Amino acid sequence: MKNSEIKGLSLEELKTKVAAERESLSKLKFAHAITPIENPMRLKDSKKLIARLNTEIRAKELAQQ
């Protein structure tokens, strides 16, 4: 997901995306613990996406104040 796409989302959509990504990350970690996943960089990418979403949530919350 590109930063321009993230900036276009509303606050509620961002929070929903964060929850979905965290769920996905936990499933990936579990799958990786059992048998190594084919592309372990997906873990890193998922963490970075969550961080970018959280950053945008914080920016929108500060803009509302």
PyMOL Python script that loads the backbone (N, CA, C, O; Angstrom):
from pymol import cmd

cmd.read_pdbstr("""\
ATOM      1  N   MET A   1       0.845  -1.170   0.000  1.00  0.00           N
ATOM      2  CA  MET A   1       0.000   0.000   0.000  1.00  0.00           C
ATOM      3  C   MET A   1       0.892   1.235   0.000  1.00  0.00           C
ATOM      4  O   MET A   1       1.795   1.359   0.828  1.00  0.00           O
ATOM      5  N   LYS A   2       0.636   2.137  -0.926  1.00  0.00           N
ATOM      6  CA  LYS A   2       1.459   3.323  -1.062  1.00  0.00           C
ATOM      7  C   LYS A   2       1.025   4.397  -0.067  1.00  0.00           C
ATOM      8  O   LYS A   2      -0.107   4.394   0.416  1.00  0.00           O
ATOM      9  N   ASN A   3       1.943   5.312   0.229  1.00  0.00           N
ATOM     10  CA  ASN A   3       1.642   6.390   1.163  1.00  0.00           C
ATOM     11  C   ASN A   3       0.504   7.265   0.664  1.00  0.00           C
ATOM     12  O   ASN A   3      -0.292   7.750   1.468  1.00  0.00           O
ATOM     13  N   SER A   4       0.408   7.479  -0.641  1.00  0.00           N
ATOM     14  CA  SER A   4      -0.684   8.292  -1.180  1.00  0.00           C
ATOM     15  C   SER A   4      -2.028   7.615  -0.938  1.00  0.00           C
ATOM     16  O   SER A   4      -3.025   8.292  -0.686  1.00  0.00           O
ATOM     17  N   GLU A   5      -2.066   6.293  -1.012  1.00  0.00           N
ATOM     18  CA  GLU A   5      -3.300   5.557  -0.724  1.00  0.00           C
ATOM     19  C   GLU A   5      -3.646   5.657   0.755  1.00  0.00           C
ATOM     20  O   GLU A   5      -4.815   5.793   1.116  1.00  0.00           O
ATOM     21  N   ILE A   6      -2.633   5.591   1.604  1.00  0.00           N
ATOM     22  CA  ILE A   6      -2.844   5.669   3.051  1.00  0.00           C
ATOM     23  C   ILE A   6      -3.396   7.038   3.424  1.00  0.00           C
ATOM     24  O   ILE A   6      -4.307   7.134   4.247  1.00  0.00           O
ATOM     25  N   LYS A   7      -2.856   8.098   2.828  1.00  0.00           N
ATOM     26  CA  LYS A   7      -3.303   9.454   3.139  1.00  0.00           C
ATOM     27  C   LYS A   7      -4.745   9.691   2.703  1.00  0.00           C
ATOM     28  O   LYS A   7      -5.415  10.564   3.256  1.00  0.00           O
ATOM     29  N   GLY A   8      -5.233   8.940   1.733  1.00  0.00           N
ATOM     30  CA  GLY A   8      -6.595   9.089   1.247  1.00  0.00           C
ATOM     31  C   GLY A   8      -7.642   8.409   2.111  1.00  0.00           C
ATOM     32  O   GLY A   8      -8.837   8.635   1.918  1.00  0.00           O
ATOM     33  N   LEU A   9      -7.229   7.595   3.047  1.00  0.00           N
ATOM     34  CA  LEU A   9      -8.169   6.870   3.898  1.00  0.00           C
ATOM     35  C   LEU A   9      -8.626   7.737   5.061  1.00  0.00           C
ATOM     36  O   LEU A   9      -7.910   8.628   5.516  1.00  0.00           O
ATOM     37  N   SER A  10      -9.842   7.453   5.534  1.00  0.00           N
ATOM     38  CA  SER A  10     -10.351   8.167   6.707  1.00  0.00           C
ATOM     39  C   SER A  10      -9.770   7.541   7.973  1.00  0.00           C
ATOM     40  O   SER A  10      -9.126   6.493   7.922  1.00  0.00           O
ATOM     41  N   LEU A  11     -10.002   8.188   9.092  1.00  0.00           N
ATOM     42  CA  LEU A  11      -9.463   7.717  10.371  1.00  0.00           C
ATOM     43  C   LEU A  11     -10.001   6.335  10.726  1.00  0.00           C
ATOM     44  O   LEU A  11      -9.249   5.474  11.182  1.00  0.00           O
ATOM     45  N   GLU A  12     -11.290   6.122  10.520  1.00  0.00           N
ATOM     46  CA  GLU A  12     -11.891   4.818  10.833  1.00  0.00           C
ATOM     47  C   GLU A  12     -11.363   3.730   9.909  1.00  0.00           C
ATOM     48  O   GLU A  12     -11.123   2.606  10.349  1.00  0.00           O
ATOM     49  N   GLU A  13     -11.181   4.050   8.643  1.00  0.00           N
ATOM     50  CA  GLU A  13     -10.632   3.072   7.697  1.00  0.00           C
ATOM     51  C   GLU A  13      -9.206   2.706   8.080  1.00  0.00           C
ATOM     52  O   GLU A  13      -8.807   1.546   7.974  1.00  0.00           O
ATOM     53  N   LEU A  14      -8.438   3.696   8.527  1.00  0.00           N
ATOM     54  CA  LEU A  14      -7.060   3.431   8.961  1.00  0.00           C
ATOM     55  C   LEU A  14      -7.036   2.489  10.155  1.00  0.00           C
ATOM     56  O   LEU A  14      -6.236   1.554  10.197  1.00  0.00           O
ATOM     57  N   LYS A  15      -7.905   2.731  11.118  1.00  0.00           N
ATOM     58  CA  LYS A  15      -7.950   1.874  12.306  1.00  0.00           C
ATOM     59  C   LYS A  15      -8.355   0.455  11.942  1.00  0.00           C
ATOM     60  O   LYS A  15      -7.846  -0.507  12.519  1.00  0.00           O
ATOM     61  N   THR A  16      -9.272   0.319  10.985  1.00  0.00           N
ATOM     62  CA  THR A  16      -9.686  -1.006  10.526  1.00  0.00           C
ATOM     63  C   THR A  16      -8.525  -1.713   9.836  1.00  0.00           C
ATOM     64  O   THR A  16      -8.302  -2.904  10.053  1.00  0.00           O
ATOM     65  N   LYS A  17      -7.786  -0.979   9.005  1.00  0.00           N
ATOM     66  CA  LYS A  17      -6.628  -1.556   8.311  1.00  0.00           C
ATOM     67  C   LYS A  17      -5.562  -2.010   9.293  1.00  0.00           C
ATOM     68  O   LYS A  17      -4.962  -3.069   9.109  1.00  0.00           O
ATOM     69  N   VAL A  18      -5.318  -1.213  10.346  1.00  0.00           N
ATOM     70  CA  VAL A  18      -4.312  -1.579  11.348  1.00  0.00           C
ATOM     71  C   VAL A  18      -4.712  -2.882  12.029  1.00  0.00           C
ATOM     72  O   VAL A  18      -3.882  -3.771  12.219  1.00  0.00           O
ATOM     73  N   ALA A  19      -5.983  -2.990  12.396  1.00  0.00           N
ATOM     74  CA  ALA A  19      -6.448  -4.218  13.049  1.00  0.00           C
ATOM     75  C   ALA A  19      -6.290  -5.427  12.129  1.00  0.00           C
ATOM     76  O   ALA A  19      -5.876  -6.498  12.571  1.00  0.00           O
ATOM     77  N   ALA A  20      -6.618  -5.252  10.855  1.00  0.00           N
ATOM     78  CA  ALA A  20      -6.499  -6.353   9.897  1.00  0.00           C
ATOM     79  C   ALA A  20      -5.036  -6.732   9.684  1.00  0.00           C
ATOM     80  O   ALA A  20      -4.708  -7.915   9.600  1.00  0.00           O
ATOM     81  N   GLU A  21      -4.163  -5.740   9.596  1.00  0.00           N
ATOM     82  CA  GLU A  21      -2.741  -6.020   9.400  1.00  0.00           C
ATOM     83  C   GLU A  21      -2.121  -6.699  10.619  1.00  0.00           C
ATOM     84  O   GLU A  21      -1.273  -7.582  10.483  1.00  0.00           O
ATOM     85  N   ARG A  22      -2.544  -6.286  11.799  1.00  0.00           N
ATOM     86  CA  ARG A  22      -2.021  -6.944  13.006  1.00  0.00           C
ATOM     87  C   ARG A  22      -2.449  -8.398  13.057  1.00  0.00           C
ATOM     88  O   ARG A  22      -1.672  -9.266  13.454  1.00  0.00           O
ATOM     89  N   GLU A  23      -3.683  -8.665  12.658  1.00  0.00           N
ATOM     90  CA  GLU A  23      -4.173 -10.048  12.600  1.00  0.00           C
ATOM     91  C   GLU A  23      -3.350 -10.845  11.586  1.00  0.00           C
ATOM     92  O   GLU A  23      -2.948 -11.977  11.855  1.00  0.00           O
ATOM     93  N   SER A  24      -3.110 -10.257  10.443  1.00  0.00           N
ATOM     94  CA  SER A  24      -2.329 -10.904   9.402  1.00  0.00           C
ATOM     95  C   SER A  24      -0.897 -11.164   9.878  1.00  0.00           C
ATOM     96  O   SER A  24      -0.339 -12.232   9.623  1.00  0.00           O
ATOM     97  N   LEU A  25      -0.310 -10.190  10.565  1.00  0.00           N
ATOM     98  CA  LEU A  25       1.052 -10.344  11.072  1.00  0.00           C
ATOM     99  C   LEU A  25       1.135 -11.471  12.093  1.00  0.00           C
ATOM    100  O   LEU A  25       2.089 -12.250  12.083  1.00  0.00           O
ATOM    101  N   SER A  26       0.148 -11.562  12.968  1.00  0.00           N
ATOM    102  CA  SER A  26       0.189 -12.633  13.965  1.00  0.00           C
ATOM    103  C   SER A  26       0.071 -14.005  13.297  1.00  0.00           C
ATOM    104  O   SER A  26       0.709 -14.964  13.730  1.00  0.00           O
ATOM    105  N   LYS A  27      -0.742 -14.096  12.244  1.00  0.00           N
ATOM    106  CA  LYS A  27      -0.860 -15.360  11.512  1.00  0.00           C
ATOM    107  C   LYS A  27       0.445 -15.701  10.801  1.00  0.00           C
ATOM    108  O   LYS A  27       0.861 -16.860  10.772  1.00  0.00           O
ATOM    109  N   LEU A  28       1.087 -14.683  10.228  1.00  0.00           N
ATOM    110  CA  LEU A  28       2.374 -14.906   9.565  1.00  0.00           C
ATOM    111  C   LEU A  28       3.433 -15.374  10.559  1.00  0.00           C
ATOM    112  O   LEU A  28       4.195 -16.297  10.272  1.00  0.00           O
ATOM    113  N   LYS A  29       3.477 -14.739  11.722  1.00  0.00           N
ATOM    114  CA  LYS A  29       4.460 -15.134  12.741  1.00  0.00           C
ATOM    115  C   LYS A  29       4.227 -16.577  13.180  1.00  0.00           C
ATOM    116  O   LYS A  29       5.175 -17.344  13.351  1.00  0.00           O
ATOM    117  N   PHE A  30       2.962 -16.937  13.360  1.00  0.00           N
ATOM    118  CA  PHE A  30       2.633 -18.294  13.767  1.00  0.00           C
ATOM    119  C   PHE A  30       3.044 -19.292  12.688  1.00  0.00           C
ATOM    120  O   PHE A  30       3.626 -20.334  12.990  1.00  0.00           O
ATOM    121  N   ALA A  31       2.744 -18.972  11.437  1.00  0.00           N
ATOM    122  CA  ALA A  31       3.111 -19.858  10.330  1.00  0.00           C
ATOM    123  C   ALA A  31       4.628 -19.977  10.214  1.00  0.00           C
ATOM    124  O   ALA A  31       5.151 -21.050   9.913  1.00  0.00           O
ATOM    125  N   HIS A  32       5.324 -18.880  10.451  1.00  0.00           N
ATOM    126  CA  HIS A  32       6.778 -18.884  10.350  1.00  0.00           C
ATOM    127  C   HIS A  32       7.406 -19.688  11.496  1.00  0.00           C
ATOM    128  O   HIS A  32       8.461 -20.298  11.323  1.00  0.00           O
ATOM    129  N   ALA A  33       6.761 -19.689  12.651  1.00  0.00           N
ATOM    130  CA  ALA A  33       7.290 -20.438  13.789  1.00  0.00           C
ATOM    131  C   ALA A  33       7.172 -21.948  13.555  1.00  0.00           C
ATOM    132  O   ALA A  33       8.035 -22.716  13.979  1.00  0.00           O
ATOM    133  N   ILE A  34       6.119 -22.356  12.893  1.00  0.00           N
ATOM    134  CA  ILE A  34       5.898 -23.781  12.647  1.00  0.00           C
ATOM    135  C   ILE A  34       6.829 -24.274  11.542  1.00  0.00           C
ATOM    136  O   ILE A  34       7.628 -25.189  11.746  1.00  0.00           O
ATOM    137  N   THR A  35       6.713 -23.656  10.379  1.00  0.00           N
ATOM    138  CA  THR A  35       7.604 -23.973   9.264  1.00  0.00           C
ATOM    139  C   THR A  35       8.005 -22.651   8.633  1.00  0.00           C
ATOM    140  O   THR A  35       7.150 -21.788   8.435  1.00  0.00           O
ATOM    141  N   PRO A  36       9.258 -22.468   8.316  1.00  0.00           N
ATOM    142  CA  PRO A  36       9.684 -21.191   7.743  1.00  0.00           C
ATOM    143  C   PRO A  36       8.884 -20.835   6.487  1.00  0.00           C
ATOM    144  O   PRO A  36       8.731 -21.651   5.579  1.00  0.00           O
ATOM    145  N   ILE A  37       8.382 -19.606   6.456  1.00  0.00           N
ATOM    146  CA  ILE A  37       7.620 -19.174   5.292  1.00  0.00           C
ATOM    147  C   ILE A  37       8.570 -18.920   4.130  1.00  0.00           C
ATOM    148  O   ILE A  37       9.768 -18.711   4.318  1.00  0.00           O
ATOM    149  N   GLU A  38       8.011 -18.943   2.931  1.00  0.00           N
ATOM    150  CA  GLU A  38       8.840 -18.834   1.725  1.00  0.00           C
ATOM    151  C   GLU A  38       9.570 -17.497   1.656  1.00  0.00           C
ATOM    152  O   GLU A  38      10.738 -17.443   1.273  1.00  0.00           O
ATOM    153  N   ASN A  39       8.882 -16.419   2.027  1.00  0.00           N
ATOM    154  CA  ASN A  39       9.488 -15.098   1.948  1.00  0.00           C
ATOM    155  C   ASN A  39       9.407 -14.414   3.323  1.00  0.00           C
ATOM    156  O   ASN A  39       8.400 -13.773   3.624  1.00  0.00           O
ATOM    157  N   PRO A  40      10.431 -14.536   4.149  1.00  0.00           N
ATOM    158  CA  PRO A  40      10.381 -13.937   5.488  1.00  0.00           C
ATOM    159  C   PRO A  40      10.362 -12.413   5.476  1.00  0.00           C
ATOM    160  O   PRO A  40      10.083 -11.797   6.505  1.00  0.00           O
ATOM    161  N   MET A  41      10.650 -11.798   4.346  1.00  0.00           N
ATOM    162  CA  MET A  41      10.583 -10.339   4.254  1.00  0.00           C
ATOM    163  C   MET A  41       9.146  -9.837   4.388  1.00  0.00           C
ATOM    164  O   MET A  41       8.926  -8.654   4.648  1.00  0.00           O
ATOM    165  N   ARG A  42       8.169 -10.729   4.214  1.00  0.00           N
ATOM    166  CA  ARG A  42       6.770 -10.337   4.385  1.00  0.00           C
ATOM    167  C   ARG A  42       6.512  -9.893   5.817  1.00  0.00           C
ATOM    168  O   ARG A  42       5.680  -9.018   6.057  1.00  0.00           O
ATOM    169  N   LEU A  43       7.224 -10.496   6.777  1.00  0.00           N
ATOM    170  CA  LEU A  43       7.087 -10.084   8.175  1.00  0.00           C
ATOM    171  C   LEU A  43       7.526  -8.628   8.343  1.00  0.00           C
ATOM    172  O   LEU A  43       6.833  -7.829   8.972  1.00  0.00           O
ATOM    173  N   LYS A  44       8.672  -8.301   7.779  1.00  0.00           N
ATOM    174  CA  LYS A  44       9.208  -6.946   7.873  1.00  0.00           C
ATOM    175  C   LYS A  44       8.291  -5.948   7.167  1.00  0.00           C
ATOM    176  O   LYS A  44       8.029  -4.865   7.689  1.00  0.00           O
ATOM    177  N   ASP A  45       7.809  -6.312   5.990  1.00  0.00           N
ATOM    178  CA  ASP A  45       6.924  -5.428   5.243  1.00  0.00           C
ATOM    179  C   ASP A  45       5.622  -5.166   5.992  1.00  0.00           C
ATOM    180  O   ASP A  45       5.100  -4.051   5.984  1.00  0.00           O
ATOM    181  N   SER A  46       5.109  -6.202   6.633  1.00  0.00           N
ATOM    182  CA  SER A  46       3.866  -6.060   7.390  1.00  0.00           C
ATOM    183  C   SER A  46       4.058  -5.124   8.582  1.00  0.00           C
ATOM    184  O   SER A  46       3.201  -4.288   8.864  1.00  0.00           O
ATOM    185  N   LYS A  47       5.181  -5.268   9.277  1.00  0.00           N
ATOM    186  CA  LYS A  47       5.477  -4.387  10.407  1.00  0.00           C
ATOM    187  C   LYS A  47       5.606  -2.936   9.962  1.00  0.00           C
ATOM    188  O   LYS A  47       5.126  -2.025  10.636  1.00  0.00           O
ATOM    189  N   LYS A  48       6.257  -2.730   8.823  1.00  0.00           N
ATOM    190  CA  LYS A  48       6.438  -1.372   8.305  1.00  0.00           C
ATOM    191  C   LYS A  48       5.102  -0.752   7.900  1.00  0.00           C
ATOM    192  O   LYS A  48       4.877   0.438   8.119  1.00  0.00           O
ATOM    193  N   LEU A  49       4.219  -1.554   7.311  1.00  0.00           N
ATOM    194  CA  LEU A  49       2.910  -1.049   6.921  1.00  0.00           C
ATOM    195  C   LEU A  49       2.109  -0.636   8.151  1.00  0.00           C
ATOM    196  O   LEU A  49       1.448   0.402   8.146  1.00  0.00           O
ATOM    197  N   ILE A  50       2.168  -1.449   9.205  1.00  0.00           N
ATOM    198  CA  ILE A  50       1.468  -1.107  10.440  1.00  0.00           C
ATOM    199  C   ILE A  50       2.006   0.201  11.002  1.00  0.00           C
ATOM    200  O   ILE A  50       1.233   1.045  11.455  1.00  0.00           O
ATOM    201  N   ALA A  51       3.308   0.374  10.977  1.00  0.00           N
ATOM    202  CA  ALA A  51       3.920   1.607  11.474  1.00  0.00           C
ATOM    203  C   ALA A  51       3.486   2.812  10.642  1.00  0.00           C
ATOM    204  O   ALA A  51       3.188   3.869  11.198  1.00  0.00           O
ATOM    205  N   ARG A  52       3.446   2.665   9.327  1.00  0.00           N
ATOM    206  CA  ARG A  52       3.018   3.776   8.471  1.00  0.00           C
ATOM    207  C   ARG A  52       1.558   4.130   8.719  1.00  0.00           C
ATOM    208  O   ARG A  52       1.192   5.305   8.731  1.00  0.00           O
ATOM    209  N   LEU A  53       0.714   3.095   8.919  1.00  0.00           N
ATOM    210  CA  LEU A  53      -0.700   3.348   9.208  1.00  0.00           C
ATOM    211  C   LEU A  53      -0.850   4.075  10.546  1.00  0.00           C
ATOM    212  O   LEU A  53      -1.628   5.022  10.659  1.00  0.00           O
ATOM    213  N   ASN A  54      -0.107   3.628  11.553  1.00  0.00           N
ATOM    214  CA  ASN A  54      -0.172   4.278  12.862  1.00  0.00           C
ATOM    215  C   ASN A  54       0.320   5.722  12.805  1.00  0.00           C
ATOM    216  O   ASN A  54      -0.223   6.590  13.488  1.00  0.00           O
ATOM    217  N   THR A  55       1.332   5.979  12.005  1.00  0.00           N
ATOM    218  CA  THR A  55       1.844   7.332  11.843  1.00  0.00           C
ATOM    219  C   THR A  55       0.775   8.236  11.228  1.00  0.00           C
ATOM    220  O   THR A  55       0.584   9.369  11.671  1.00  0.00           O
ATOM    221  N   GLU A  56       0.092   7.738  10.226  1.00  0.00           N
ATOM    222  CA  GLU A  56      -0.959   8.532   9.581  1.00  0.00           C
ATOM    223  C   GLU A  56      -2.149   8.747  10.517  1.00  0.00           C
ATOM    224  O   GLU A  56      -2.761   9.815  10.508  1.00  0.00           O
ATOM    225  N   ILE A  57      -2.478   7.731  11.326  1.00  0.00           N
ATOM    226  CA  ILE A  57      -3.555   7.891  12.316  1.00  0.00           C
ATOM    227  C   ILE A  57      -3.199   9.013  13.275  1.00  0.00           C
ATOM    228  O   ILE A  57      -4.032   9.871  13.566  1.00  0.00           O
ATOM    229  N   ARG A  58      -1.977   9.013  13.764  1.00  0.00           N
ATOM    230  CA  ARG A  58      -1.535  10.036  14.710  1.00  0.00           C
ATOM    231  C   ARG A  58      -1.559  11.414  14.062  1.00  0.00           C
ATOM    232  O   ARG A  58      -1.959  12.387  14.702  1.00  0.00           O
ATOM    233  N   ALA A  59      -1.142  11.514  12.814  1.00  0.00           N
ATOM    234  CA  ALA A  59      -1.142  12.798  12.106  1.00  0.00           C
ATOM    235  C   ALA A  59      -2.559  13.327  11.946  1.00  0.00           C
ATOM    236  O   ALA A  59      -2.796  14.524  12.113  1.00  0.00           O
ATOM    237  N   LYS A  60      -3.504  12.450  11.623  1.00  0.00           N
ATOM    238  CA  LYS A  60      -4.890  12.888  11.467  1.00  0.00           C
ATOM    239  C   LYS A  60      -5.499  13.283  12.810  1.00  0.00           C
ATOM    240  O   LYS A  60      -6.281  14.231  12.878  1.00  0.00           O
ATOM    241  N   GLU A  61      -5.148  12.565  13.882  1.00  0.00           N
ATOM    242  CA  GLU A  61      -5.657  12.928  15.213  1.00  0.00           C
ATOM    243  C   GLU A  61      -5.128  14.300  15.624  1.00  0.00           C
ATOM    244  O   GLU A  61      -5.875  15.104  16.182  1.00  0.00           O
ATOM    245  N   LEU A  62      -3.872  14.575  15.361  1.00  0.00           N
ATOM    246  CA  LEU A  62      -3.306  15.875  15.705  1.00  0.00           C
ATOM    247  C   LEU A  62      -3.904  16.993  14.855  1.00  0.00           C
ATOM    248  O   LEU A  62      -4.065  18.115  15.333  1.00  0.00           O
ATOM    249  N   ALA A  63      -4.230  16.695  13.608  1.00  0.00           N
ATOM    250  CA  ALA A  63      -4.820  17.695  12.726  1.00  0.00           C
ATOM    251  C   ALA A  63      -6.239  18.067  13.172  1.00  0.00           C
ATOM    252  O   ALA A  63      -6.693  19.189  12.950  1.00  0.00           O
ATOM    253  N   GLN A  64      -6.922  17.124  13.795  1.00  0.00           N
ATOM    254  CA  GLN A  64      -8.303  17.382  14.255  1.00  0.00           C
ATOM    255  C   GLN A  64      -8.313  18.269  15.492  1.00  0.00           C
ATOM    256  O   GLN A  64      -9.305  18.950  15.750  1.00  0.00           O
ATOM    257  N   GLN A  65      -7.250  18.274  16.245  1.00  0.00           N
ATOM    258  CA  GLN A  65      -7.230  19.053  17.494  1.00  0.00           C
ATOM    259  C   GLN A  65      -7.070  20.501  17.282  1.00  0.00           C
ATOM    260  O   GLN A  65      -7.037  21.267  18.245  1.00  0.00           O
TER     261      GLN A  65
END
""", "prot")
cmd.dss("prot")
cmd.show_as("cartoon", "prot")
cmd.util.cbc("prot")
cmd.orient("prot")
